[in-house]
Amino acid sequence: MVGVATLILGGAVQAAPSIETQVLVTTGQTVPGGFTLDSFQTGVSSTIRSPFWLNDTGQVAFAAALAGTPGGFDDNLAIYRVDATGTGLVEIARTGQTPPDGAGAFTYFGTPPSFAAAANPHIAGFNNVGQVAFIADISTNDDPFAEESGIYVGDGTPGGLVGLGREG
C-alpha cells in the first residue's frame, strides 16, 4: 500500500487516501491459448500514447506481441482485456484470425507500421461493458498490397467479434 502526503505551507500536512497497486498482467505471463506475452504494443508514437486503455469498471485493454504462436509473425499480435482484479484475461482478437465475415485474416491492428508518421493506435476505443474497438488490416490473399482495412468490436466471447465496416 502506498500513502501520499502533501506538505502545505504553514506546517500542516494533508494526507491523501492510501492507494493499493496490483499487477494485472506482465510480460512472460502465459495468456489464453498457452502463448507467452512477449511485449506490450504502443505503436509508432509510444511517447504520446499509453499501450493501456482503462474503462470506468477498472478493466484494462491492451495490445501485445506474443511468443510461441504456431504461425510466428503471422499470428503473434493480439488485443486483450483483463479485469481490475487481474483475473479474467481474455483475448479479443489476434492476427491470423479470420474476421467475422469469413474472408481473409487479420494481419495488423491499427495503422500499418509502414506509415511511420501515423499515430498507429492498436485500440480505437473501450467501453464500460468490456467491448474493445479496433482497426485491423486484413489480407485476402498472398499479395501484401492487396490488404483491406476494417473496424471491429469484440468482447472476447464466442461470436462476440462484430465487424462495423470494411473497405473492399
N, C-alpha and C positions, 0 to 999 in steps of 0.2 A: 504494500500500500504506500502511496506517495502523498504526503501532505504538502500544501502550498501555503506559504505565509508571505504577507506583504507588509513592509515597514512603512508606516505613514508618518510624514513629518510631524513632529511634536512628540514622538516617542511611542505612539500607540501601535500595537501590532494587530493586524487584521488577518485572521486565518480563513482560508477557503476550505470547503469540504475536501475530505480525502478522496483521492481518485485511485481506483483499482485498475491495473493494467492486466491484460491477459493475451497470450499468444493464441491467435486463431488458426494460423496456418504458417508453415515455414518451408523454406527450400529443403530438399532432402526427404520431405514427407511423402508417403505413399498416398496417391489420390485414387478416386474411383477408376476402376479398370486395371489397377495394380501397377500403374506407372509411377515415376518419381517426379515430383515438382522440381524442376531444374532452376528456373528463374522467373521473376515477375516481369511482365512486359509493360513498358511505359510508352513505347512509340518513339518517334524521332525527337520530339521536343520534350524529353523527360524532365528538363529543368523547369517547365511550367505546368506539367500535368502529373497528378498523382496516379499511380497504377491502380489505386483502390477507389471504389465508389461505395459510399455508405448511405443506407436509407434510414428513415426515421424509426424503424423497428430494431436497428442495430445490426442488420445483415450487411455483409460486405461482398461486393462483386469485384472480380479481378481477372485479368488475362495472364496466362502463364505459359512458359515453354516447358515441355516435358522431356524426360529421358526414358528410354526403354520401350518406346512405342514400336509396334511392328513395322510401320511404314517409314520410320526415320523422319526426315524433314517433311514428308508428305502428310503426316498426321501428328505433329509434335507441338502444335499450338492449341490452347483451349481457353474457354471462358468458364469461370466457376463462381458459385455463390456459397457463402458459409454463414451460419447463424452466429449471433452475438456470443454464444457460449463456446464456440469453436467446434460444435457438433454440426451435423447436417451438411457436410461438404458435398455439393452436387455439381456435376458437370452440366453446363448449359449447352455448349456446342464445342466441337473440335474439328480442326482441319482434317480433311479426308472423309468427313461425314457427308452423307447425301442430304441436300436441302429437302424441306418438306414436300416440294413439288416433284421430287424424284429425279430431277435432271442435273447431272454433274456432281461435283464435290466441292466443299469449301476448301479454298486454298490459302486464304489470309483473312484476318479480321481487321477492319479499319482501312485507312488509306494505304494503298500498296507502298512498300518500303522504297520503291524506285522514285517516288515523289518526295524527295528529301526535304523540300521546303514546306510540305504539308504538316499539319498538326498531328496527324496519324493517331487519333484515338481508337483504341480497340473496342471500347464500350461507348455507345451513344446515349444511354440512359438507364436508369434503375429505379423502379417504383417500390412502394411500401408493401406490396404483396409478393415481392421477390422475383418479379419479371425483369429480365435484362434485355435491353435493346442493343443491337449491334449491326454494323455494316460488314458485309462479307463479300469477298471476291469468290467467284465460282468458276471452276474450269469445266467446260463441257466436252473437251477432247484434249489431245496431247499438244495442241498449239498454245503456247503461253500467251500469245497475243489475242487469243480468241476468248479471253475471260470476260465474264459478265459480273455485275455487282447487284447486290440486293440488300434490303434491310429486313431484319428478323427480330422477333421477340420470343424468348424462351424462359421457362421456369424450372427446367430440369426434370420434369415429369414425363413419362411416356406419352407421346403425342402432344407435348406441351410446347413444341417449337413451331412457330407460325411465321410464314412469310408475309410481310406487309407490302412489298413491292420489289420488282426485279426488272432490270433492263434486259432487252433482248426480244 
